[in-house]
Amino acid sequence: MRTRVLTGITTTGTPHLGNYVGAIRPAIAASRRADVDAFFFMADYHALIKSDDPARIERSRLEIAATWLAAGLDPNKVTFYLQSDIPEIPELTWFLTCVTAKGLLNRAHAYKASVDKNTEAGEDSDAGITAGLYMYPVLMAADILAFNAQHVPVGRDQIQHIEMARDIAQRFNHIYGREFFVLPEALIEEQVATLPGLDGRKMSKSYDNTIPLFAGGSKQLREAIMRIVTDSRTPGESKDPDSSALFTIFHAFASDAESVAFRRALEEGIGWGEAKQVLYERIEADVAPMRERYESLIARPAAIEEILREGARKARAIAGPKVAELRDAIGLRSMSSLSVPAGGSKPTAKAVKSPRFASFRDTDGSFRFRLFSSDGDELLLSKSFSDPKAAGAIQKKLKTLGGDAATLHVLPLSLVLEVEGEAIANTPDYVDESSRDAAMAYLRQALDSLAAQENE
């Protein structure tokens, strides 16, 4: 069983060494595990909350996508896409908005912090606060719930957003009477490496103390490292590795043996200039091959875009049927599924008349069955059973199952019906995703009709 893990990457700014060590490198390593179904998306809708500079958003999307690919993210083994290429995300955001309590959003940390800041400054409590900032948790919930992600890696400051996504999912499930959404769990990143910046504080764009990962090439990397603040100890004087930003950064890239050697050199009095050169050379050894891939990728934006579009196609194969199922559940169904009796009385749902089973014996001697609609269309073809009684037992179960209780797994152009954790039947292949999604709603109606007949 693979666990679906989803990671969002906000497309503002240019990646630096802290981003690489703290987020990019460990996430890519985790994505290579055989038991992980990894989803990585470029959160460019979220970026609009933080920036209104179109050029910055455009450039950041390209740079960050190229960075992740250059660092080793394999788009053939993960689902890597742009948030804005998934139209189901904003649609689902609205569905979730309509069940989300305003009081829940009032308690969001980012919104409360902005209100508190305004209050302290004597401003109106909502001054400068956009609806985008206020609705951020619902958009994040849609990002997660569209794919039924089970784990979402976050720092402790983001736990509340996962808890809110769970609350929203539970409320939707309760209102519409079925477990539409898996409840996501926060995967707490306790051991995330935090690199010091040029001034010794946490490396952050907000502090303007970052060391670039690829921007400016090896020259700018070296120049930045040479600007790292150190104390006044001269060559020959012992330095304290544990209070040195140089050692912390070096250790994030080096092996244990290399770290031991660098620690000894500091304690034995290596000069700061020489120590910075050693640090530069160690980082450059790791970064140079990635930088070469990065520069090749960034020179071919169309190739990056095609990778992201292919990722979007994979993502939409999951999100599309999910949203189609939700549309049906909340009443946004095809009008052809309703009939209006003469005299203008209240419309009632069009009944799916007498679906029927047809059992047969295969050429290999096994037993199978088909489920047909009242019009003779094949809805399901069962798997093979060695015992006709087993096939009959499944038919009997399907007659009482009902559409809401049916577990349907979506394939690119077909559906698989699962009973008690076992795949027992497939639909035919449909011509396109729209036809497949319509067939899913029709199959649920047919199962409802069978259950109604059994209860008569």
C-alpha positions as CSV (number, residue, x, y, z in Angstrom):
1,M,0.0,0.0,0.0
2,R,1.5,3.3,-1.1
3,T,0.9,6.5,1.0
4,R,0.0,9.6,-1.0
5,V,2.1,12.5,0.2
6,L,1.5,16.0,-1.1
7,T,3.9,19.0,-1.0
8,G,3.2,22.5,-2.1
9,I,5.9,25.0,-3.2
10,T,5.0,28.7,-3.2
11,T,6.3,30.4,-6.3
12,T,7.7,33.6,-4.9
13,G,11.4,34.4,-4.8
14,T,14.5,32.5,-5.8
15,P,15.7,29.4,-4.0
16,H,18.6,29.6,-1.7
17,L,20.8,27.2,0.2
18,G,18.4,27.1,3.1
19,N,15.6,26.1,0.9
20,Y,17.7,23.3,-0.6
21,V,18.9,21.8,2.7
22,G,15.6,22.4,4.6
23,A,13.0,21.4,2.1
24,I,14.1,20.4,-1.4
25,R,16.7,17.8,-0.6
26,P,14.8,15.9,2.0
27,A,11.5,16.0,0.0
28,I,13.2,14.6,-3.1
29,A,14.8,11.8,-1.0
30,A,11.4,10.9,0.5
31,S,9.8,10.8,-3.0
32,R,12.1,8.0,-4.0
33,R,10.7,5.6,-1.5
34,A,8.7,2.7,-3.0
35,D,5.9,3.1,-0.5
36,V,5.3,6.8,-1.3
37,D,3.0,8.2,-4.0
38,A,4.4,11.7,-4.1
39,F,2.6,14.8,-5.4
40,F,4.6,18.1,-5.8
41,F,2.8,21.2,-7.0
42,M,3.9,24.7,-7.7
43,A,1.5,26.8,-5.6
44,D,1.1,29.8,-7.9
45,Y,-2.4,30.6,-6.8
46,H,-1.1,30.9,-3.2
47,A,1.7,33.1,-4.6
48,L,-0.8,35.7,-5.7
49,I,-1.7,36.3,-2.0
50,K,1.9,37.3,-1.3
51,S,2.9,39.2,-4.5
52,D,1.1,41.4,-7.1
53,D,4.2,41.6,-9.3
54,P,3.4,39.5,-12.5
55,A,7.1,39.4,-13.6
56,R,8.2,38.1,-10.3
57,I,5.5,35.4,-10.3
58,E,6.3,34.4,-13.9
59,R,10.1,34.2,-13.2
60,S,9.7,32.4,-9.9
61,R,7.6,29.7,-11.4
62,L,10.3,28.9,-14.0
63,E,13.2,29.1,-11.5
64,I,11.6,27.0,-8.8
65,A,10.5,24.3,-11.3
66,A,13.9,24.2,-12.8
67,T,15.5,24.0,-9.3
68,W,13.5,21.0,-8.2
69,L,14.1,19.2,-11.4
70,A,17.9,20.0,-11.3
71,A,18.1,18.8,-7.7
72,G,16.8,15.4,-8.8
73,L,13.0,15.3,-8.7
74,D,12.0,12.6,-11.2
75,P,8.7,13.7,-13.0
76,N,8.3,10.1,-14.1
77,K,8.1,8.8,-10.5
78,V,6.1,11.7,-9.0
79,T,3.2,13.9,-10.0
80,F,4.7,17.4,-10.5
81,Y,2.3,20.1,-11.7
82,L,1.3,23.8,-11.6
83,Q,-1.6,24.5,-9.2
84,S,-3.1,26.8,-11.8
85,D,-3.2,24.0,-14.4
86,I,-5.8,22.2,-12.3
87,P,-9.2,23.9,-12.9
88,E,-10.8,21.5,-10.4
89,I,-8.8,23.2,-7.6
90,P,-10.7,26.6,-7.7
91,E,-14.0,24.7,-8.3
92,L,-13.4,22.5,-5.2
93,T,-12.4,25.6,-3.3
94,W,-15.9,27.1,-3.8
95,F,-17.6,23.8,-2.9
96,L,-15.6,23.8,0.4
97,T,-16.1,27.5,1.0
98,C,-19.8,26.9,1.1
99,V,-19.5,24.5,4.0
100,T,-16.7,26.3,5.9
101,A,-17.7,28.2,9.0
102,K,-16.5,31.8,9.0
103,G,-15.6,31.4,12.7
104,L,-13.1,28.7,11.7
105,L,-11.4,31.1,9.3
106,N,-11.4,33.9,11.9
107,R,-9.1,31.7,14.0
108,A,-6.5,31.2,11.3
109,H,-3.0,32.2,12.5
110,A,-2.0,34.3,9.5
111,Y,-5.3,36.3,9.5
112,K,-5.2,36.8,13.3
113,A,-1.6,38.0,13.1
114,S,-2.5,40.6,10.5
115,V,-5.5,41.8,12.5
116,D,-3.3,42.1,15.7
117,K,-0.7,44.0,13.7
118,N,-3.4,46.5,12.5
119,T,-4.8,46.8,16.0
120,E,-1.4,47.6,17.5
121,A,-0.9,50.2,14.8
122,G,-4.3,51.9,15.5
123,E,-5.6,50.9,12.1
124,D,-8.9,49.3,11.2
125,S,-8.6,45.6,12.1
126,D,-9.0,44.5,8.4
127,A,-6.9,47.2,6.8
128,G,-4.9,45.8,3.9
129,I,-6.2,42.2,4.5
130,T,-7.4,40.6,1.3
131,A,-10.1,38.0,0.9
132,G,-7.3,35.9,-0.6
133,L,-5.4,35.9,2.7
134,Y,-8.6,35.2,4.6
135,M,-9.5,32.3,2.4
136,Y,-6.0,30.8,2.2
137,P,-6.9,27.8,4.4
138,V,-9.8,26.8,2.2
139,L,-7.6,26.9,-1.0
140,M,-5.0,24.8,0.9
141,A,-7.7,22.3,1.9
142,A,-8.8,22.0,-1.8
143,D,-5.2,21.4,-2.8
144,I,-5.1,18.4,-0.4
145,L,-8.6,17.0,-0.6
146,A,-8.7,17.0,-4.5
147,F,-6.3,14.1,-4.4
148,N,-7.2,12.5,-1.0
149,A,-3.6,13.1,0.1
150,Q,-3.0,11.1,3.3
151,H,0.1,12.9,4.6
152,V,1.2,16.6,4.1
153,P,4.7,17.4,5.3
154,V,4.7,20.7,7.2
155,G,6.5,22.6,9.8
156,R,4.9,23.2,13.2
157,D,3.7,26.6,12.1
158,Q,1.5,25.0,9.4
159,I,-0.2,22.3,11.5
160,Q,-3.3,24.5,12.0
161,H,-3.9,24.5,8.2
162,I,-4.0,20.7,8.1
163,E,-6.3,20.6,11.1
164,M,-8.6,23.1,9.3
165,A,-8.5,20.9,6.1
166,R,-9.6,18.0,8.3
167,D,-12.4,20.0,9.8
168,I,-13.6,21.2,6.4
169,A,-13.5,17.6,5.0
170,Q,-15.4,16.2,8.0
171,R,-18.1,18.9,7.6
172,F,-18.5,18.2,3.9
173,N,-18.7,14.4,4.5
174,H,-21.3,15.0,7.3
175,I,-23.5,17.3,5.2
176,Y,-23.6,15.1,2.1
177,G,-23.7,11.8,4.0
178,R,-20.7,9.9,2.7
179,E,-16.9,9.7,3.2
180,F,-16.0,11.7,0.1
181,F,-12.7,12.8,1.5
182,V,-9.8,11.1,3.3
183,L,-8.9,13.1,6.4
184,P,-5.3,14.2,5.9
185,E,-2.6,14.0,8.5
186,A,0.2,16.5,9.1
187,L,3.7,14.9,8.7
188,I,5.7,17.0,11.1
189,E,9.2,17.8,9.9
190,E,10.9,17.8,13.3
191,Q,14.4,17.3,11.9
192,V,14.3,20.0,9.2
193,A,17.8,21.5,8.9
194,T,17.8,25.2,9.4
195,L,20.8,27.0,8.0
196,P,22.1,30.3,9.4
197,G,22.4,33.2,6.9
198,L,25.1,35.7,6.3
199,D,24.3,37.5,9.6
200,G,23.9,34.3,11.8
201,R,20.1,34.5,11.9
202,K,18.0,31.9,10.2
203,M,18.6,32.1,6.4
204,S,15.5,33.8,5.1
205,K,14.6,36.2,2.3
206,S,12.8,38.3,4.8
207,Y,16.1,39.0,6.6
208,D,17.9,39.6,3.3
209,N,20.7,37.2,4.5
210,T,20.5,34.4,2.0
211,I,23.2,32.5,0.0
212,P,21.9,31.8,-3.5
213,L,21.6,28.2,-4.7
214,F,22.1,28.7,-8.4
215,A,21.5,32.4,-9.1
216,G,24.7,34.2,-10.2
217,G,26.7,31.0,-10.6
218,S,29.8,29.9,-8.7
219,K,31.1,33.5,-8.5
220,Q,28.1,34.8,-6.6
221,L,28.1,31.7,-4.4
222,R,31.7,32.3,-3.4
223,E,31.1,36.1,-2.9
224,A,28.1,35.4,-0.6
225,I,30.1,32.9,1.5
226,M,32.9,35.3,1.9
227,R,30.4,37.8,3.4
228,I,29.3,35.5,6.2
229,V,29.8,37.3,9.5
230,T,32.5,35.8,11.8
231,D,34.1,37.0,15.0
232,S,37.4,38.8,15.4
233,R,39.6,35.8,16.1
234,T,42.8,35.9,14.0
235,P,44.5,33.0,12.2
236,G,46.1,30.8,14.8
237,E,43.5,31.4,17.4
238,S,41.1,28.6,18.2
239,K,37.5,29.0,16.9
240,D,34.4,27.5,18.5
241,P,32.7,25.3,15.8
242,D,29.5,25.1,17.7
243,S,28.9,28.8,17.6
244,S,30.2,29.2,14.0
245,A,27.7,29.6,11.1
246,L,30.5,28.3,8.8
247,F,30.6,24.9,10.6
248,T,26.8,24.6,10.7
249,I,26.5,25.2,6.9
250,F,29.5,22.9,6.2
251,H,28.0,20.1,8.2
252,A,24.8,20.3,6.2
253,F,26.7,19.3,3.1
254,A,29.6,17.2,4.3
255,S,30.1,13.6,5.5
256,D,30.7,12.9,9.1
257,A,34.4,12.4,8.4
258,E,34.7,15.7,6.6
259,S,32.8,17.5,9.4
260,V,35.2,16.1,12.0
261,A,38.2,17.3,9.9
262,F,36.7,20.8,9.5
263,R,35.9,21.0,13.2
264,R,39.5,20.1,14.0
265,A,40.8,22.8,11.6
266,L,38.6,25.5,13.3
267,E,39.8,24.4,16.8
268,E,43.4,24.4,15.6
269,G,43.1,28.0,14.4
270,I,42.5,28.0,10.7
271,G,41.9,31.6,9.5
272,W,38.4,32.7,8.7
273,G,39.2,33.5,5.1
274,E,40.7,30.1,4.5
275,A,37.8,28.4,6.3
276,K,35.3,30.2,4.1
277,Q,37.2,29.0,1.0
278,V,37.0,25.4,2.3
279,L,33.3,25.9,2.8
280,Y,32.8,27.3,-0.7
281,E,34.7,24.4,-2.3
282,R,32.7,21.8,-0.3
283,I,29.3,23.3,-1.3
284,E,30.4,23.9,-4.9
285,A,31.2,20.2,-5.2
286,D,27.6,19.4,-4.6
287,V,26.0,22.4,-6.3
288,A,28.0,22.6,-9.5
289,P,26.5,19.5,-11.2
290,M,23.0,20.6,-10.2
291,R,23.7,24.1,-11.5
292,E,24.7,22.7,-14.8
293,R,21.4,20.9,-15.1
294,Y,19.6,24.0,-13.9
295,E,21.1,26.2,-16.5
296,S,20.3,23.7,-19.2
297,L,16.6,23.5,-18.0
298,I,16.1,27.2,-17.5
299,A,17.3,27.8,-21.1
300,R,14.4,25.5,-22.3
301,P,11.3,26.8,-20.6
302,A,9.1,25.0,-23.1
303,A,10.6,21.7,-21.9
304,I,9.8,22.6,-18.3
305,E,6.3,23.6,-19.2
306,E,5.7,20.3,-21.0
307,I,6.9,18.4,-17.9
308,L,4.4,20.4,-15.7
309,R,1.6,19.9,-18.2
310,E,2.2,16.1,-18.2
311,G,2.1,16.2,-14.4
312,A,-1.2,18.2,-14.6
313,R,-2.7,15.5,-16.9
314,K,-1.8,12.9,-14.3
315,A,-3.2,15.0,-11.5
316,R,-6.4,15.8,-13.3
317,A,-7.0,12.1,-14.0
318,I,-7.6,12.0,-10.2
319,A,-9.1,15.4,-9.5
320,G,-11.5,15.4,-12.4
321,P,-13.5,12.3,-11.4
322,K,-13.4,13.4,-7.7
323,V,-14.9,16.8,-8.6
324,A,-17.4,15.1,-10.9
325,E,-18.5,12.9,-8.0
326,L,-18.8,15.9,-5.8
327,R,-20.9,17.8,-8.3
328,D,-23.3,14.9,-8.5
329,A,-23.4,14.7,-4.7
330,I,-24.3,18.3,-4.1
331,G,-26.9,18.4,-6.9
332,L,-25.0,20.0,-9.8
333,R,-26.2,17.1,-12.0
334,S,-27.2,16.9,-15.6
335,M,-30.8,18.1,-16.0
336,S,-31.5,15.1,-18.2
337,S,-31.4,13.0,-15.0
338,L,-34.7,14.7,-13.9
339,S,-38.2,14.3,-15.3
340,V,-41.0,16.8,-14.7
341,P,-44.5,15.3,-14.4
342,A,-47.4,16.8,-16.3
343,G,-49.1,19.6,-14.4
344,G,-45.9,21.2,-13.2
345,S,-45.7,19.2,-9.9
346,K,-42.4,18.9,-8.1
347,P,-39.6,17.3,-10.2
348,T,-38.5,13.9,-9.0
349,A,-35.4,12.0,-9.8
350,K,-35.6,9.9,-12.9
351,A,-35.6,6.3,-11.9
352,V,-33.1,3.8,-13.3
353,K,-35.4,1.0,-14.3
354,S,-34.6,-2.6,-13.6
355,P,-30.9,-3.1,-14.0
356,R,-30.2,-6.8,-14.4
357,F,-27.4,-9.3,-13.9
358,A,-26.4,-11.8,-16.5
359,S,-24.2,-14.7,-15.4
360,F,-22.1,-16.8,-17.8
361,R,-19.3,-19.4,-17.8
362,D,-16.0,-18.4,-19.4
363,T,-14.1,-20.6,-21.8
364,D,-11.7,-21.5,-19.0
365,G,-14.5,-22.8,-16.9
366,S,-14.7,-19.9,-14.5
367,F,-17.8,-18.0,-13.7
368,R,-18.5,-14.3,-14.3
369,F,-21.4,-11.9,-14.6
370,R,-22.4,-8.6,-16.2
371,L,-24.6,-5.9,-14.9
372,F,-26.7,-4.2,-17.6
373,S,-28.8,-1.1,-17.4
374,S,-32.5,-1.2,-18.3
375,D,-31.5,0.0,-21.8
376,G,-29.2,-3.0,-22.2
377,D,-25.9,-1.0,-21.8
378,E,-23.2,-2.9,-20.0
379,L,-22.3,-1.2,-16.7
380,L,-20.0,-3.8,-15.1
381,L,-18.1,-7.0,-16.0
382,S,-17.0,-9.0,-13.0
383,K,-13.7,-10.8,-12.4
384,S,-13.5,-14.6,-12.8
385,F,-14.8,-16.8,-9.9
386,S,-13.9,-20.5,-9.6
387,D,-17.2,-21.1,-7.7
388,P,-20.6,-20.0,-9.0
389,K,-21.8,-19.6,-5.5
390,A,-19.1,-16.9,-4.9
391,A,-20.2,-15.0,-8.0
392,G,-23.8,-15.3,-6.8
393,A,-22.9,-14.0,-3.3
394,I,-21.3,-10.9,-4.9
395,Q,-24.4,-10.3,-7.0
396,K,-26.5,-10.5,-3.9
397,K,-24.3,-8.0,-2.1
398,L,-24.5,-5.6,-5.1
399,K,-28.3,-5.8,-5.0
400,T,-28.3,-4.2,-1.5
401,L,-25.1,-2.1,-1.7
402,G,-26.6,1.2,-3.0
403,G,-24.7,3.8,-5.0
404,D,-23.5,5.9,-2.1
405,A,-21.8,2.9,-0.5
406,A,-20.1,1.8,-3.7
407,T,-16.3,2.2,-3.7
408,L,-15.3,3.2,-7.3
409,H,-11.6,3.6,-8.2
410,V,-11.0,5.8,-11.2
411,L,-8.7,4.8,-14.1
412,P,-8.0,7.0,-17.1
413,L,-11.0,5.8,-19.1
414,S,-12.8,3.3,-16.9
415,L,-13.8,2.5,-13.3
416,V,-13.2,-0.4,-10.9
417,L,-15.8,-1.5,-8.3
418,E,-14.3,-2.6,-5.0
419,V,-16.2,-4.6,-2.4
420,E,-14.7,-5.1,1.1
421,G,-11.2,-4.1,-0.2
422,E,-11.3,-6.4,-3.2
423,A,-11.7,-5.3,-6.9
424,I,-14.6,-7.4,-8.2
425,A,-15.7,-5.7,-11.4
426,N,-14.7,-3.2,-14.1
427,T,-16.7,-0.9,-16.3
428,P,-16.1,-0.8,-20.1
429,D,-13.5,1.7,-21.4
430,Y,-15.1,5.0,-22.3
431,V,-14.1,7.4,-25.1
432,D,-13.1,10.2,-22.8
433,E,-13.0,11.4,-19.2
434,S,-16.4,13.1,-19.5
435,S,-18.1,9.9,-20.6
436,R,-16.4,8.0,-17.8
437,D,-17.5,10.5,-15.2
438,A,-21.1,10.4,-16.5
439,A,-21.0,6.6,-16.4
440,M,-19.9,6.8,-12.7
441,A,-23.0,8.7,-11.8
442,Y,-25.2,6.4,-13.9
443,L,-23.7,3.3,-12.2
444,R,-24.4,4.7,-8.8
445,Q,-28.0,5.3,-9.8
446,A,-28.3,1.7,-11.1
447,L,-27.0,0.4,-7.8
448,D,-29.5,2.6,-5.9
449,S,-32.3,1.2,-8.1
450,L,-31.2,-2.4,-7.3
451,A,-31.2,-1.7,-3.6
452,A,-34.6,0.0,-3.8
453,Q,-36.0,-3.1,-5.6
454,E,-34.6,-5.4,-2.9
455,N,-36.3,-3.3,-0.2
456,E,-39.7,-3.2,-1.8
